[in-house]
């Protein structure tokens, strides 16, 4: 126990993963604990599962928040909004505004750069926005996001969403977990999609990758 808590949360993720392997060796692991990219890496290393069967939950939640804020600003049903975040959960999140659309029209044509930047920053800081309101962290939206991912796997929906996944050359990077668009089905991450990014978004994604690599290096050997 002392060793377990000395490496919190790394030791806890490791301990839980070992029990998953013991009791459910044919499962798919979705990690929620932050920092989710490095915690997902630990689960993958400890389980020795195929990387496609170990992923994180972050982009699904962040993308939902981005769509909700855009829908609110443009007074339109959220179902009419197509938008996604990639990169790292939090400060190094990359809301992909360049390809976001509402009713088929580009968001960049509907909102000023200033307003769009406000929405992007609100998305990045949405978790903290709940703290003074709920006196605790958010749970409804994260829970719904986890349910969406589980449903995509159980029903083999081949659903496109964003999640921390293991990349092997996509976007010019490899050998780390970071948020990217994926197709999710019964076999886990069935494909990583490479979407077009603006020059600014490419740089922000590079920053997210660098941050994810740093955290991954910090947890090596702690599990």
N, C-alpha and C positions, 0 to 999 in steps of 0.2 A: 504493500500500500504506500509506503513512504516513497518508493521509486516512482510509482504511478503518479502521485500528486506533485512530485518534484518536477515532472516534465509536463504538467498540465498546460494546454489541452492535448499535447502530443501523445502523452501516455494514455490518456483516456480513449482517444481515437484508436490507438494501437490495441488497447485491451478489448474494446468493443469489436473491432475488426477481427481479432483472433476468435472471438466467440461466434461471429457470423460465419467464418470459414468452417468452424467446428460443427455448427448446427445447420447451416444453409449454404453448402458449398457451391450450389448451382444458381445462386441469386445474382442480382444486379445491385450494386451499392450506389446510393445517392447520398452524398455528404452535404450537410447543411452548416456545420460549425465553422465559424470564421477564425482565422483567415481561410476562406473555403478552398482556394487553389492549393495551398500548401497542405491543408488537412486532407484534401482529396488525394494528393500525392502520397501521403503516409498510408492511407487506406489501400491504395494500389500496391505500394511496396510490401506492406504487411500481408495482404491477402494473396498476392501473386496471381490475382485474377488477370485475364486479358484486359488491357487498358480500356477497351470499348465497353467493359462491364463495370467500370468505376468512373463516376462523374460527380459533379457538384451541382448545387442549386444556388444560383445567383442571378444569372442573366434573365431567366424566366421571370423572376420577381421584378428586377430593374426595368425590364422591357414593358411589363404591365404598368408600372408606375409612369414611365415615359408616355405610353399611350393614353393613360388616364389624364395626365396633365395637359397633353395636346388636345384631347377631346374636350376637356373643361374650357380651355382657352378659346377654342374654335366653335364651342357650343354644338357639338355633333356627337352622335353615339360612338362609344369607344370601339364598337365593332367595325366602324368605318375607318379606323386609324391603323395604318401599318407602319410600325416603327420598332427598332430593336437596339439593345445595348450589347456591347462586347467588352473585352478587356477584363479589368479587375473590378471587384465589388467595392465601391466606395470612391475614394478620391481619384483613383486611376481608372474609373469607369469611362467607357467611350460610347456615349449615345450617338448612334449613326444617323445624324440629322440629314445628311446629304441625299439619302435615298428614302427618307420617311415620307409617307403619303397619307392624305386624308381625302376620302372619296375619289381616289385616283389622281389627285393633284399633289404636286410636291409641296411639302410643308415650307420649304424655302421661298416658295412663291406666295404663300398665304400669310406668313409672319415676318416681321422685321428681324434683322439679325440680332438686335438688342433683346427683343422679346423671346426669340428662340434660345438665346444664351441664358436668359433667366430660367426658362423651363429646363434646360440642360443642367444648370446648377442645382435647381430644385430636385431634379431626379437623383443627382449624385448625393444629395444630403437628405433624401427623403426619410431614411431611417431615423436620423436625429430629429426630424420634424415631429415624430410621434412621441418622443420622450416626455416633453412637458404636458402633452395632452393626455397620455395614458399612464404616465408615471412609471412606465416600463417600456421595453422594446416592443416592436410590432409583432403580431402573431397571426392575424387573420390572413393578410396578403401572402406572407411566407407559406402558411399552411395550404392556401389555395394553389400556390405555385408548385409545391411538392405534389399535391394531388393531381395537378395537370400533367406533371412528368410521369407519375406512376400510371395514370390512365393511358398515356401514350404508349407505355411499355406493355401493360396488361392487354390492351386492345390492339396492339401492333399498328398504331395509327400512322407510322412513318411521318411524324409531326415535325415541322420545322420550328425550332425554338433556339434560344441562346443558353449555353451552359458551359461551365468550366470542363473542358475535355482535353485529352492528351493530344497534342499536335506533333506531327512528324513531317515537317516540311511545309505545311500550309502557311500561307502569308509570309514565307521566308524564314520561319522559326521552327525549332524542333526540340523534342525531349523535355517538355514541361506541360503543366496544366494551366490553361488560361481560358477566359470566356470567349467562345466562338459560336457561330451559328452551326447547329447540327441537325441531322435527321434522327429522330428518336423512335425506336420501335422495340419489338420483343427481344432483340439481341443487344439492346443498349444503343450505344452511339453507332449508327449504321453508316454515317457519312458526315464529314465536316465540309461545310459549304464556304467557299471563298467569295465573299461579296465585294463589290467595288467600294473603295473608300476614297474620300477626298485626301489631299496632301496633309491637311491638318489632322484628320482622323488617323491616317497612317502613322504620324508622329506620336499621337496620343496612344495608339495601340502599341507602338514600340516602347513607350514609357511604361505601359501596363505590363508588357512582357518582361522588361527589366526588373520591375518591382516583384513580379511573380517569381522570377529566377532567384532574386535575393532572398525572399522568404523560404523558397524551397531549399536553398543552401543552408539556411539557418536551422532547419528542422532535421537535416540529414544526421543520422546517428542518434536521434532522440526517441527512437521507437523500437 
